[in-house]
Amino acid sequence: MNYQQLDAIADAYIPLLGLLVLGFIARQILNKQYRTAARFSLQTLVSVALVYALMALDNYFLIWPTVSLDYSTHTALSLALVMLLTQGSTFQVHWQVALGVSFLAYAILMLYQQYHTIADIVSTAFILVPSLFIINRKLVSKDPNWEHCSAKPYKSS
């Protein structure tokens, strides 16, 4: 495969993850799990907002360039979406593993295409992952219906 073909694959990865997120939300709505869909939508919005807030902070304060690195928005957004899908979805374990492997393959592709260095990817993930984990756990733990997004419809008492 040539550079352009690999570039097209890389360009399709984050939109594909976005479609999976939207599909998960739609599935919850179709199963009448409105609170779960709302909670997952909120998680998605907060996670994506964090990705772009960090980018804005880096652009303003030049945090990564100060140490000769680059904040990897590719890494941040794809990792945020993969974490959402693996932490809050009904995907079976083999699909969750596949999502994790897909992220690693994407990271390798970013390195191969020279979008970012390994230090860019690791430093971005190092800052982002703890924040995303805390946000996701805080939002999930407050939803009594979450129960790993079971396929049962929510019934209020």
C-alpha positions, -999 to +999 in steps of 0.1 A: +000+000+000+012+035-008+012+066+015-021+079+001-039+046+007-027+043+042-036+080+047-071+072+036-073+043+062-060+066+089-085+093+079-114+068+082-105+055+117-119+082+139-151+087+119-156+049+121-152+051+159-177+080+159-202+059+140-198+031+165-205+056+193-236+069+175-247+033+169-244+024+205-265+055+215-291+046+189-292+010+202-299+022+237-326+045+225-343+017+205-341-005+237-358+024+255-328+029+277-330+066+276-310+073+307-282+051+296-282+068+261-282+102+278-254+093+302-233+078+273-240+109+252-229+131+281-197+110+285-190+114+249-195+152+249-173+156+280-146+133+267-144+151+233-145+185+251-116+174+272-096+163+241-101+197+225-096+217+258-062+201+261-055+210+225-065+246+232-043+247+263-014+233+244-019+258+216-020+287+241+007+277+266+028+256+241+031+228+266+042+200+243+065+222+221+083+233+252+097+198+254+100+194+216+068+173+214+034+177+197+000+171+213-015+144+193-052+152+187-053+120+166-042+100+196-064+119+221-097+116+201-093+080+190-082+070+225-112+088+241-136+071+217-121+037+222-122+041+260-159+051+258-167+021+237-148-004+259-159+010+293-195+018+286-207-005+259-223-039+256-196-051+233-184-086+242-149-089+255-136-100+221-149-068+205-134-047+233-101-064+227-105-057+190-111-020+197-079-020+218-059-037+191-074-013+165-061+016+185-026+001+187-027-005+149-038+032+145-009+043+167+015+022+146+000+037+114+005+072+128+041+064+135+046+048+100+030+078+083+051+101+105+021+120+118+035+118+153+064+104+172+060+077+198+068+103+225+039+125+211+015+095+213+026+083+248+028+118+263-007+126+250-021+093+263-003+098+297-020+131+303-054+122+288-061+086+301-063+094+338-086+123+332-109+103+309-109+074+333-120+096+362-146+114+341-161+081+328-161+065+362-178+095+379-205+097+352-211+060+351-212+055+389-240+080+393-264+061+370-282+034+389-294+019+356-260+017+341-252-020+350-228-022+321-255-011+297-275-043+298-301-048+270-330-046+295-351-015+292-350+009+321-381+007+343-387+035+368-405+026+400 
